[in-house]
Amino acid sequence: QLSEDVERASENPTEERGGEMEVHEETSSVILPDSELGTTAPSLRFSKTCLKNVFSVILLFIYLLLMAVAVFLVYQTISDFREKLNHPVMSVSYKEVSLYDAPGIAFYPGKARLLSCKHHYYDHIPPLINPGQPGDIECTTQRINYTDPFTNQTMKYALVVQGPRDVKKKELVFLQFHLNGTDQDFNAIDYLLFSSFQEFINSPEKAEFMKDCESSYSSWKFSGGFRTWVKMSLVKTKEEDGSETVEFKQETSVVNYIDQRTKTRSDQLFFVVFEWKDPFIQTVQDV
């Protein structure tokens, strides 16, 4: 039987190889059919392309959002800067000094008369010996007439007095005025302060100097029958064009004067004290 099988196999070798090939083809078709290969690969490529597009859209949206935020911040910064230019911040600095340039005090007494004027130190003002009577005038004074800068018609009379200078010794100027009767309901003397008495003395046109001062500075009043304390502080302001303006700030306190003269009188006495508030000069500048 074995020899018959061998002879049969040698006679039909192609049939056996054909059978083996059929077996291999069936096996390969079971493992990975051609139909499945054709459908899986395109689906994978489609999903990757879709994800890339989604990510690109997301990144583009984030980029546009960041650009919008950046543009808004730039616009806001420019708007704030322009607003600050229209409303600058004031920078304030203080400089301590031991001596001030003596200010000028311009009085407009009208019919009142200066009885006495004296510089005192360390806030000590001795009591008046003969109030209402002429006393010592130890201040540097100057009398000036000039036309009113606002009307150019009315003549004005001013008594200009040199103010206190030594801030460490608490120098002050004490003045007494007398007014013998008036037809006004209220008795008061006007005055104004300007920055330098020496500039007034050195000015060749003192009338024009006083007109400029009256146009630039505010005027104040002190009343009869009182002792008025005026504490001054100096403020310098630097303008945008580089120029510098000077003005005074004042703190005023009023104390009633007890008239101890024996006879009842219709005249009025005026007392006023000028002194520096502190040794600091305030400088204001726009930033």
Disulfide bonds with the S-S distance in Angstrom:
Cys117-Cys139 1.91
